[in-house]
Amino acid sequence: MTDQTRFELPQDRIPRAWYNLNADMPVPMVPPLHPQTQEPVTPDFLGVLSPMALLGQDVSPDAEIEIPEPVRDIYKLWRPTPLFRAVRLERALDTPAHIYYKYEGVSPVGSHKPNTAVAQAFYLKDEGGKCFTTETGAGQWGSALAMACNFFDLGCEVYMVRVSYDQKPMRRHVMESFGATVFPSPSTNTNAGRSLLEQDPHHPGSLGTAISEGIEAAVMSNGEKKYSLGSFLPHVLLHQTVIGLEALEQMDMAGEYPDVVIGCAGGGSNFGGIAFPFLRENLRNGRQTRIIAAEPAACPTLTRGEVKWDFADVIGMAPIVRMHTLGHTFIPPGIHAGGLRYHGMAPQVSALVESGHIEAVAIDQVDTFDGGVQFARSEGILPAPESNHAVTAAINEALACKESGDEKVILFNLSGHGNFDMAAYGKHAAGELERYEYPAGDIAEAMTRLPDVTFAG
Ligand SMILES: *Cc1c(COP(=O)(O)O)cnc(C)c1O
């Protein structure tokens, strides 16, 4: 133990390899299926969309996958990220628990997302690619990928949900500053966009429409463009393990080991990033850390969804995967944590929740903002609305320790800062933030629309 509260690693301790959970996966996984044939997807189907190196990583059995030097060089702009002990929060809560957080908001665009954006751009460039297409909601992912493509002299075409494009122009300006082209989705670029605009010229768009347009733009480009996804896929979670690998070393510097590790979960990438290296210690070395995914009560994929075969996207162009789902046609309520509004979950995370290796909790958005403001008043950082879910889950664990008198060590990932989300904090301060009932009817309806899959493995 030490009275130090900020734990920094030198640049040469940026991990040299990502940790690949495939090597230690304690439960069998099933392959993704082709959306039409329902046969396991083949590299020639996926290769149209994605660099081959990333497809190889998705199925690699190797525990360590070397991080290319050009990627580590760019990581040096913000990695290793700091780990803090939140002593002022501990005092404010009057808890015997020790609370630590890993802070990914120090990246240039303010979240964990560049950890994978830079890697994906490297592999596209390495394979002679020219341009990525992608979707973005409020713009966290789009700005990370725009920055990464700029570093590797690649084009970047972003389909941004139209309401965000119109109402939240800040991150659009970030993307454009990095040289990306940003279209409001639905757009007139694609068949999908044009037909949606025909139905409704003022269509507000959704992540679903933007994903469909990003995929179509890549498929129709004759190999000029590939499509990039910022969460959900095994290679994305793999790239994010730099978070947990650094945190393992930093906890060691602090002379402690976490009893509880927490991350917020939308598609599962920052959660997998902090959790998988600690899960490895549970699986290989008999550690018994509890690992908790925190999700919105309005989009409770892990706590209220069912494990089923379902489309990864909203209109059924993407592969069918086995995962916790609320139904691919379910449109989650408009909570401010846009990055957590997804109907499914990374299949690895899903399988581990199903097997009991990981726990999940759901928290209402008003409570998450209460937690975020309490955290800010002690630690000085206003978290991203998504991160507030992890913050609040950690506060709840610390308050449980106060009840029981346990001196537990709690570690959570602070996935990003909230500096572009002040309108949401303004609403919270004015008492205008909505509490959402569990949208039982909408989910039940969406669950009747799952694909009818006969694949038996
Ligand atoms: C995008 C985002 C998330 C959610 O995505 P995951 O893939 O589940 O990590 C969480 N926090 C922040 C700050 C984000 O930008």
PDBQT file of the ligand as one rigid body, heavy atoms in Angstrom, charges set to zero:
ROOT
HETATM    1  C1  LIG A 501     -18.922   4.183 -27.624  1.00  0.00    +0.000 C 
HETATM    2  C2  LIG A 501     -18.718   4.357 -26.170  1.00  0.00    +0.000 A 
HETATM    3  C3  LIG A 501     -19.095   3.363 -25.244  1.00  0.00    +0.000 A 
HETATM    4  C4  LIG A 501     -19.832   2.110 -25.616  1.00  0.00    +0.000 C 
HETATM    5  O1  LIG A 501     -19.184   1.250 -26.485  1.00  0.00    +0.000 OA
HETATM    6  P1  LIG A 501     -18.558  -0.153 -26.020  1.00  0.00    +0.000 P 
HETATM    7  O2  LIG A 501     -18.158  -0.776 -27.290  1.00  0.00    +0.000 OA
HETATM    8  O3  LIG A 501     -19.629  -0.922 -25.296  1.00  0.00    +0.000 OA
HETATM    9  O4  LIG A 501     -17.411   0.154 -25.145  1.00  0.00    +0.000 OA
HETATM   10  C5  LIG A 501     -18.791   3.561 -23.913  1.00  0.00    +0.000 A 
HETATM   11  N1  LIG A 501     -18.180   4.685 -23.483  1.00  0.00    +0.000 NA
HETATM   12  C6  LIG A 501     -17.816   5.671 -24.344  1.00  0.00    +0.000 A 
HETATM   13  C7  LIG A 501     -17.140   6.882 -23.799  1.00  0.00    +0.000 C 
HETATM   14  C8  LIG A 501     -18.060   5.529 -25.711  1.00  0.00    +0.000 A 
HETATM   15  O5  LIG A 501     -17.701   6.495 -26.555  1.00  0.00    +0.000 OA
ENDROOT
TORSDOF 0
